[in-house]
Amino acid sequence: MFSFLDRLINLGLPRTRDFQGVSTSSFDGHGNYSIGIREQGVFPEINATGLPKKKKLKAHHFDPKAKGKSSRRR
């Protein structure tokens, strides 16, 4: 889990075209955060030229200890 988050934050998001940052409105107040990525080829492990068509990726992070406003700070 942490390995994926590390790759997403340090490799995937910076390589995303027109990346403007992540939205705080994607927190649901219960410790969950959702983000969508338009192209899965932003990860170096995926050979984007070998894919027949671009595919989207949705990622959800869940923190069972976060509640209320504190879930946005984590």
Biopython code that builds the backbone (N, CA, C, O; Angstrom):
import numpy as np
from Bio.PDB.StructureBuilder import StructureBuilder

atoms = [
    (1, "MET", "N", (0.820, -1.187, 0.000)),
    (1, "MET", "CA", (0.000, 0.000, 0.000)),
    (1, "MET", "C", (0.869, 1.258, 0.000)),
    (1, "MET", "O", (0.673, 2.151, -0.823)),
    (2, "PHE", "N", (1.824, 1.324, 0.918)),
    (2, "PHE", "CA", (2.661, 2.511, 0.981)),
    (2, "PHE", "C", (3.578, 2.612, -0.232)),
    (2, "PHE", "O", (3.941, 3.712, -0.649)),
    (3, "SER", "N", (3.947, 1.487, -0.789)),
    (3, "SER", "CA", (4.760, 1.493, -2.003)),
    (3, "SER", "C", (3.980, 2.121, -3.156)),
    (3, "SER", "O", (4.533, 2.904, -3.929)),
    (4, "PHE", "N", (2.688, 1.777, -3.272)),
    (4, "PHE", "CA", (1.861, 2.366, -4.324)),
    (4, "PHE", "C", (1.696, 3.865, -4.102)),
    (4, "PHE", "O", (1.814, 4.643, -5.048)),
    (5, "LEU", "N", (1.423, 4.282, -2.862)),
    (5, "LEU", "CA", (1.273, 5.711, -2.574)),
    (5, "LEU", "C", (2.557, 6.470, -2.883)),
    (5, "LEU", "O", (2.514, 7.582, -3.409)),
    (6, "ASP", "N", (3.694, 5.871, -2.558)),
    (6, "ASP", "CA", (4.978, 6.498, -2.859)),
    (6, "ASP", "C", (5.139, 6.691, -4.365)),
    (6, "ASP", "O", (5.542, 7.765, -4.813)),
    (7, "ARG", "N", (4.830, 5.667, -5.141)),
    (7, "ARG", "CA", (4.948, 5.764, -6.605)),
    (7, "ARG", "C", (3.943, 6.757, -7.173)),
    (7, "ARG", "O", (4.262, 7.502, -8.099)),
    (8, "LEU", "N", (2.733, 6.773, -6.625)),
    (8, "LEU", "CA", (1.706, 7.701, -7.097)),
    (8, "LEU", "C", (2.120, 9.146, -6.845)),
    (8, "LEU", "O", (2.033, 9.982, -7.745)),
    (9, "ILE", "N", (2.565, 9.445, -5.636)),
    (9, "ILE", "CA", (2.905, 10.821, -5.258)),
    (9, "ILE", "C", (4.198, 11.290, -5.910)),
    (9, "ILE", "O", (4.268, 12.422, -6.389)),
    (10, "ASN", "N", (5.220, 10.445, -5.936)),
    (10, "ASN", "CA", (6.532, 10.875, -6.420)),
    (10, "ASN", "C", (6.776, 10.652, -7.905)),
    (10, "ASN", "O", (7.623, 11.325, -8.493)),
    (11, "LEU", "N", (6.057, 9.724, -8.522)),
    (11, "LEU", "CA", (6.278, 9.439, -9.946)),
    (11, "LEU", "C", (5.043, 9.703, -10.801)),
    (11, "LEU", "O", (5.126, 10.379, -11.827)),
    (12, "GLY", "N", (3.900, 9.170, -10.379)),
    (12, "GLY", "CA", (2.699, 9.244, -11.202)),
    (12, "GLY", "C", (2.119, 10.638, -11.345)),
    (12, "GLY", "O", (1.917, 11.118, -12.460)),
    (13, "LEU", "N", (1.851, 11.292, -10.223)),
    (13, "LEU", "CA", (1.228, 12.616, -10.288)),
    (13, "LEU", "C", (2.100, 13.660, -10.985)),
    (13, "LEU", "O", (1.573, 14.430, -11.788)),
    (14, "PRO", "N", (3.414, 13.724, -10.716)),
    (14, "PRO", "CA", (4.235, 14.709, -11.437)),
    (14, "PRO", "C", (4.298, 14.468, -12.946)),
    (14, "PRO", "O", (4.527, 15.409, -13.706)),
    (15, "ARG", "N", (4.099, 13.233, -13.390)),
    (15, "ARG", "CA", (4.147, 12.932, -14.823)),
    (15, "ARG", "C", (2.783, 13.087, -15.502)),
    (15, "ARG", "O", (2.669, 12.921, -16.716)),
    (16, "THR", "N", (1.744, 13.408, -14.711)),
    (16, "THR", "CA", (0.403, 13.579, -15.263)),
    (16, "THR", "C", (0.328, 14.893, -16.034)),
    (16, "THR", "O", (0.756, 15.941, -15.549)),
    (17, "ARG", "N", (-0.214, 14.819, -17.225)),
    (17, "ARG", "CA", (-0.340, 16.001, -18.074)),
    (17, "ARG", "C", (-1.280, 17.020, -17.427)),
    (17, "ARG", "O", (-2.357, 16.656, -16.954)),
    (18, "ASP", "N", (-0.886, 18.275, -17.404)),
    (18, "ASP", "CA", (-1.670, 19.387, -16.851)),
    (18, "ASP", "C", (-2.038, 19.175, -15.383)),
    (18, "ASP", "O", (-3.131, 19.552, -14.962)),
    (19, "PHE", "N", (-1.147, 18.583, -14.608)),
    (19, "PHE", "CA", (-1.422, 18.329, -13.193)),
    (19, "PHE", "C", (-1.439, 19.646, -12.433)),
    (19, "PHE", "O", (-0.475, 20.410, -12.488)),
    (20, "GLN", "N", (-2.532, 19.916, -11.722)),
    (20, "GLN", "CA", (-2.703, 21.162, -10.980)),
    (20, "GLN", "C", (-2.760, 20.946, -9.467)),
    (20, "GLN", "O", (-3.090, 21.870, -8.724)),
    (21, "GLY", "N", (-2.448, 19.763, -9.017)),
    (21, "GLY", "CA", (-2.518, 19.459, -7.593)),
    (21, "GLY", "C", (-3.720, 18.578, -7.296)),
    (21, "GLY", "O", (-4.540, 18.316, -8.176)),
    (22, "VAL", "N", (-3.822, 18.129, -6.069)),
    (22, "VAL", "CA", (-4.944, 17.286, -5.670)),
    (22, "VAL", "C", (-5.974, 18.136, -4.941)),
    (22, "VAL", "O", (-5.631, 19.134, -4.306)),
    (23, "SER", "N", (-7.218, 17.741, -5.033)),
    (23, "SER", "CA", (-8.321, 18.502, -4.458)),
    (23, "SER", "C", (-8.629, 18.024, -3.043)),
    (23, "SER", "O", (-8.708, 16.821, -2.794)),
    (24, "THR", "N", (-8.801, 18.960, -2.122)),
    (24, "THR", "CA", (-9.187, 18.583, -0.760)),
    (24, "THR", "C", (-10.648, 18.160, -0.705)),
    (24, "THR", "O", (-11.064, 17.532, 0.269)),
    (25, "SER", "N", (-11.433, 18.486, -1.721)),
    (25, "SER", "CA", (-12.843, 18.079, -1.727)),
    (25, "SER", "C", (-13.004, 16.587, -2.020)),
    (25, "SER", "O", (-14.114, 16.062, -1.935)),
    (26, "SER", "N", (-11.924, 15.906, -2.361)),
    (26, "SER", "CA", (-11.996, 14.467, -2.613)),
    (26, "SER", "C", (-11.977, 13.646, -1.329)),
    (26, "SER", "O", (-12.140, 12.427, -1.372)),
    (27, "PHE", "N", (-11.777, 14.308, -0.175)),
    (27, "PHE", "CA", (-11.904, 13.630, 1.112)),
    (27, "PHE", "C", (-13.387, 13.511, 1.443)),
    (27, "PHE", "O", (-14.160, 14.427, 1.161)),
    (28, "ASP", "N", (-13.789, 12.394, 2.036)),
    (28, "ASP", "CA", (-15.202, 12.230, 2.368)),
    (28, "ASP", "C", (-15.500, 12.451, 3.848)),
    (28, "ASP", "O", (-16.646, 12.280, 4.265)),
    (29, "GLY", "N", (-14.512, 12.823, 4.654)),
    (29, "GLY", "CA", (-14.730, 13.070, 6.072)),
    (29, "GLY", "C", (-14.650, 11.819, 6.934)),
    (29, "GLY", "O", (-14.791, 11.902, 8.154)),
    (30, "HIS", "N", (-14.428, 10.671, 6.324)),
    (30, "HIS", "CA", (-14.317, 9.413, 7.065)),
    (30, "HIS", "C", (-12.954, 8.767, 6.872)),
    (30, "HIS", "O", (-12.780, 7.589, 7.186)),
    (31, "GLY", "N", (-11.994, 9.513, 6.366)),
    (31, "GLY", "CA", (-10.654, 8.976, 6.165)),
    (31, "GLY", "C", (-10.412, 8.406, 4.787)),
    (31, "GLY", "O", (-9.371, 7.794, 4.546)),
    (32, "ASN", "N", (-11.350, 8.595, 3.877)),
    (32, "ASN", "CA", (-11.203, 8.072, 2.518)),
    (32, "ASN", "C", (-10.836, 9.202, 1.566)),
    (32, "ASN", "O", (-11.347, 10.314, 1.691)),
    (33, "TYR", "N", (-9.958, 8.921, 0.622)),
    (33, "TYR", "CA", (-9.573, 9.887, -0.399)),
    (33, "TYR", "C", (-9.593, 9.190, -1.749)),
    (33, "TYR", "O", (-9.041, 8.099, -1.896)),
    (34, "SER", "N", (-10.220, 9.807, -2.727)),
    (34, "SER", "CA", (-10.321, 9.224, -4.067)),
    (34, "SER", "C", (-9.696, 10.155, -5.087)),
    (34, "SER", "O", (-9.831, 11.376, -4.998)),
    (35, "ILE", "N", (-9.011, 9.567, -6.056)),
    (35, "ILE", "CA", (-8.378, 10.346, -7.119)),
    (35, "ILE", "C", (-8.468, 9.547, -8.418)),
    (35, "ILE", "O", (-8.360, 8.321, -8.413)),
    (36, "GLY", "N", (-8.662, 10.240, -9.502)),
    (36, "GLY", "CA", (-8.694, 9.602, -10.811)),
    (36, "GLY", "C", (-7.531, 10.085, -11.660)),
    (36, "GLY", "O", (-7.173, 11.262, -11.620)),
    (37, "ILE", "N", (-6.945, 9.187, -12.422)),
    (37, "ILE", "CA", (-5.835, 9.519, -13.315)),
    (37, "ILE", "C", (-6.265, 9.141, -14.724)),
    (37, "ILE", "O", (-6.715, 8.019, -14.956)),
    (38, "ARG", "N", (-6.132, 10.056, -15.653)),
    (38, "ARG", "CA", (-6.632, 9.833, -17.009)),
    (38, "ARG", "C", (-5.825, 8.819, -17.808)),
    (38, "ARG", "O", (-6.374, 8.129, -18.667)),
    (39, "GLU", "N", (-4.543, 8.722, -17.537)),
    (39, "GLU", "CA", (-3.693, 7.794, -18.290)),
    (39, "GLU", "C", (-2.870, 6.955, -17.325)),
    (39, "GLU", "O", (-2.176, 7.496, -16.465)),
    (40, "GLN", "N", (-2.943, 5.647, -17.462)),
    (40, "GLN", "CA", (-2.153, 4.783, -16.586)),
    (40, "GLN", "C", (-0.692, 4.738, -16.996)),
    (40, "GLN", "O", (0.131, 4.193, -16.260)),
    (41, "GLY", "N", (-0.348, 5.291, -18.138)),
    (41, "GLY", "CA", (1.024, 5.296, -18.625)),
    (41, "GLY", "C", (1.950, 6.230, -17.874)),
    (41, "GLY", "O", (3.134, 6.312, -18.202)),
    (42, "VAL", "N", (1.435, 6.949, -16.855)),
    (42, "VAL", "CA", (2.293, 7.837, -16.070)),
    (42, "VAL", "C", (3.211, 7.049, -15.139)),
    (42, "VAL", "O", (4.178, 7.599, -14.611)),
    (43, "PHE", "N", (2.918, 5.781, -14.936)),
    (43, "PHE", "CA", (3.766, 4.943, -14.102)),
    (43, "PHE", "C", (4.847, 4.313, -14.970)),
    (43, "PHE", "O", (4.541, 3.779, -16.035)),
    (44, "PRO", "N", (6.107, 4.361, -14.538)),
    (44, "PRO", "CA", (7.201, 3.861, -15.371)),
    (44, "PRO", "C", (7.131, 2.354, -15.638)),
    (44, "PRO", "O", (7.727, 1.878, -16.605)),
    (45, "GLU", "N", (6.422, 1.600, -14.808)),
    (45, "GLU", "CA", (6.312, 0.155, -15.009)),
    (45, "GLU", "C", (5.419, -0.204, -16.196)),
    (45, "GLU", "O", (5.488, -1.320, -16.711)),
    (46, "ILE", "N", (4.594, 0.728, -16.624)),
    (46, "ILE", "CA", (3.638, 0.468, -17.702)),
    (46, "ILE", "C", (4.169, 1.050, -19.001)),
    (46, "ILE", "O", (4.474, 2.240, -19.080)),
    (47, "ASN", "N", (4.278, 0.215, -20.009)),
    (47, "ASN", "CA", (4.721, 0.655, -21.326)),
    (47, "ASN", "C", (3.510, 1.211, -22.073)),
    (47, "ASN", "O", (2.720, 0.446, -22.627)),
    (48, "ALA", "N", (3.359, 2.528, -22.092)),
    (48, "ALA", "CA", (2.186, 3.165, -22.691)),
    (48, "ALA", "C", (2.122, 2.961, -24.197)),
    (48, "ALA", "O", (1.030, 2.952, -24.766)),
    (49, "THR", "N", (3.256, 2.798, -24.851)),
    (49, "THR", "CA", (3.239, 2.617, -26.304)),
    (49, "THR", "C", (2.714, 1.238, -26.685)),
    (49, "THR", "O", (2.247, 1.049, -27.808)),
    (50, "GLY", "N", (2.781, 0.285, -25.784)),
    (50, "GLY", "CA", (2.310, -1.063, -26.063)),
    (50, "GLY", "C", (0.830, -1.265, -25.790)),
    (50, "GLY", "O", (0.290, -2.335, -26.074)),
    (51, "LEU", "N", (0.162, -0.251, -25.242)),
    (51, "LEU", "CA", (-1.258, -0.372, -24.943)),
    (51, "LEU", "C", (-2.093, -0.030, -26.171)),
    (51, "LEU", "O", (-1.806, 0.953, -26.853)),
    (52, "PRO", "N", (-3.124, -0.828, -26.465)),
    (52, "PRO", "CA", (-3.952, -0.533, -27.636)),
    (52, "PRO", "C", (-4.745, 0.766, -27.487)),
    (52, "PRO", "O", (-4.940, 1.478, -28.472)),
    (53, "LYS", "N", (-5.199, 1.083, -26.291)),
    (53, "LYS", "CA", (-5.871, 2.362, -26.051)),
    (53, "LYS", "C", (-5.599, 2.803, -24.621)),
    (53, "LYS", "O", (-5.291, 1.987, -23.752)),
    (54, "LYS", "N", (-5.717, 4.103, -24.392)),
    (54, "LYS", "CA", (-5.440, 4.647, -23.068)),
    (54, "LYS", "C", (-6.531, 4.211, -22.098)),
    (54, "LYS", "O", (-7.714, 4.196, -22.439)),
    (55, "LYS", "N", (-6.116, 3.857, -20.893)),
    (55, "LYS", "CA", (-7.064, 3.451, -19.868)),
    (55, "LYS", "C", (-6.913, 4.358, -18.665)),
    (55, "LYS", "O", (-5.817, 4.828, -18.357)),
    (56, "LYS", "N", (-8.024, 4.598, -17.989)),
    (56, "LYS", "CA", (-8.041, 5.441, -16.803)),
    (56, "LYS", "C", (-7.787, 4.591, -15.566)),
    (56, "LYS", "O", (-7.918, 3.367, -15.590)),
    (57, "LEU", "N", (-7.419, 5.272, -14.485)),
    (57, "LEU", "CA", (-7.117, 4.602, -13.235)),
    (57, "LEU", "C", (-7.793, 5.372, -12.113)),
    (57, "LEU", "O", (-7.715, 6.600, -12.064)),
    (58, "LYS", "N", (-8.453, 4.659, -11.217)),
    (58, "LYS", "CA", (-9.046, 5.272, -10.036)),
    (58, "LYS", "C", (-8.360, 4.682, -8.816)),
    (58, "LYS", "O", (-8.189, 3.467, -8.720)),
    (59, "ALA", "N", (-7.971, 5.535, -7.894)),
    (59, "ALA", "CA", (-7.310, 5.080, -6.673)),
    (59, "ALA", "C", (-8.075, 5.613, -5.470)),
    (59, "ALA", "O", (-8.517, 6.762, -5.461)),
    (60, "HIS", "N", (-8.225, 4.778, -4.467)),
    (60, "HIS", "CA", (-8.905, 5.159, -3.235)),
    (60, "HIS", "C", (-7.982, 4.829, -2.070)),
    (60, "HIS", "O", (-7.416, 3.738, -2.004)),
    (61, "HIS", "N", (-7.837, 5.774, -1.158)),
    (61, "HIS", "CA", (-7.031, 5.555, 0.047)),
    (61, "HIS", "C", (-7.974, 5.578, 1.237)),
    (61, "HIS", "O", (-8.828, 6.459, 1.337)),
    (62, "PHE", "N", (-7.827, 4.622, 2.134)),
    (62, "PHE", "CA", (-8.688, 4.496, 3.296)),
    (62, "PHE", "C", (-7.844, 4.508, 4.558)),
    (62, "PHE", "O", (-6.890, 3.740, 4.684)),
    (63, "ASP", "N", (-8.199, 5.385, 5.496)),
    (63, "ASP", "CA", (-7.527, 5.435, 6.794)),
    (63, "ASP", "C", (-8.589, 5.193, 7.866)),
    (63, "ASP", "O", (-9.383, 6.093, 8.140)),
    (64, "PRO", "N", (-8.629, 4.019, 8.477)),
    (64, "PRO", "CA", (-9.691, 3.694, 9.429)),
    (64, "PRO", "C", (-9.653, 4.522, 10.711)),
    (64, "PRO", "O", (-10.651, 4.568, 11.430)),
    (65, "LYS", "N", (-8.537, 5.175, 11.018)),
    (65, "LYS", "CA", (-8.432, 5.952, 12.252)),
    (65, "LYS", "C", (-8.848, 7.406, 12.076)),
    (65, "LYS", "O", (-9.075, 8.097, 13.070)),
    (66, "ALA", "N", (-8.954, 7.890, 10.848)),
    (66, "ALA", "CA", (-9.271, 9.294, 10.601)),
    (66, "ALA", "C", (-10.776, 9.516, 10.658)),
    (66, "ALA", "O", (-11.553, 8.722, 10.129)),
    (67, "LYS", "N", (-11.178, 10.613, 11.309)),
    (67, "LYS", "CA", (-12.595, 10.961, 11.398)),
    (67, "LYS", "C", (-12.742, 12.475, 11.323)),
    (67, "LYS", "O", (-11.885, 13.211, 11.813)),
    (68, "GLY", "N", (-13.812, 12.932, 10.719)),
    (68, "GLY", "CA", (-14.130, 14.348, 10.671)),
    (68, "GLY", "C", (-13.073, 15.182, 9.978)),
    (68, "GLY", "O", (-12.482, 14.759, 8.985)),
    (69, "LYS", "N", (-12.839, 16.382, 10.515)),
    (69, "LYS", "CA", (-11.888, 17.303, 9.892)),
    (69, "LYS", "C", (-10.462, 16.778, 9.939)),
    (69, "LYS", "O", (-9.649, 17.128, 9.084)),
    (70, "SER", "N", (-10.145, 15.948, 10.919)),
    (70, "SER", "CA", (-8.778, 15.418, 11.007)),
    (70, "SER", "C", (-8.449, 14.522, 9.825)),
    (70, "SER", "O", (-7.275, 14.316, 9.518)),
    (71, "SER", "N", (-9.465, 13.983, 9.155)),
    (71, "SER", "CA", (-9.198, 13.113, 8.009)),
    (71, "SER", "C", (-8.630, 13.889, 6.838)),
    (71, "SER", "O", (-7.998, 13.295, 5.964)),
    (72, "ARG", "N", (-8.831, 15.184, 6.790)),
    (72, "ARG", "CA", (-8.278, 16.005, 5.712)),
    (72, "ARG", "C", (-6.815, 16.338, 5.944)),
    (72, "ARG", "O", (-6.092, 16.633, 4.992)),
    (73, "ARG", "N", (-6.368, 16.297, 7.184)),
    (73, "ARG", "CA", (-4.990, 16.664, 7.507)),
    (73, "ARG", "C", (-4.014, 15.533, 7.260)),
    (73, "ARG", "O", (-2.811, 15.786, 7.203)),
    (74, "ARG", "N", (-4.460, 14.327, 7.113)),
    (74, "ARG", "CA", (-3.563, 13.177, 6.970)),
    (74, "ARG", "C", (-3.199, 12.926, 5.559)),
    (74, "ARG", "O", (-2.450, 11.992, 5.272)),
]
sb = StructureBuilder()
sb.init_structure("model")
sb.init_model(0)
sb.init_chain("A")
sb.init_seg("    ")
for serial, (resi, resn, name, xyz) in enumerate(atoms, 1):
    if name == "N":
        sb.init_residue(resn, " ", resi, " ")
    sb.init_atom(name, np.array(xyz, "f"), 0.0, 1.0, " ", f" {name:<3s}", serial, name[0])
structure = sb.get_structure()
